[in-house]
C-alpha cells in the first residue's frame, strides 16, 4: 500500500533545497580558441560563462563522470549526466 508515501514526498520536497542555476560555456564544435592577454601571460578563453537556470526550456546537462571499456569484449562508453534544465526524451540526440 502507498499509505503516507505522498505526504512524505511532499514534505521531503518542501524541506530540500531548490534547484540552482549552473554556469556553462557555450561553444561550437571544433578547437577551442584562446588568446593571450597583453597585461599578463595567462591564456583567456574567448567564450564567456553564462548561468543556466533550471526553468530554461532547452535540455542541458552536466557530465560528471565518463567510463569506457567496462566489458573487454565490447567497445562501450558510458557518461553520467546531471540534468540542469529541460526534459530528456527517449532517443534524443544530445
C-alpha positions, 0 to 999 in steps of 0.5 A: 500500500502507498499509505503516507508515501505522498505526504512524505514526498511532499514534505521531503520536497518542501524541506530540500533545497531548490534547484540552482542555476549552473554556469556553462560555456557555450561553444561550437564544435571544433578547437577551442580558441584562446588568446593571450592577454597583453597585461599578463601571460595567462591564456583567456578563453574567448567564450564567456560563462553564462548561468543556466537556470533550471526553468530554461526550456532547452535540455542541458546537462552536466557530465560528471563522470565518463567510463569506457571499456567496462566489458573487454569484449565490447567497445562501450562508453558510458557518461553520467549526466546531471540534468540542469534544465529541460526534459530528456526524451527517449532517443534524443540526440544530445 
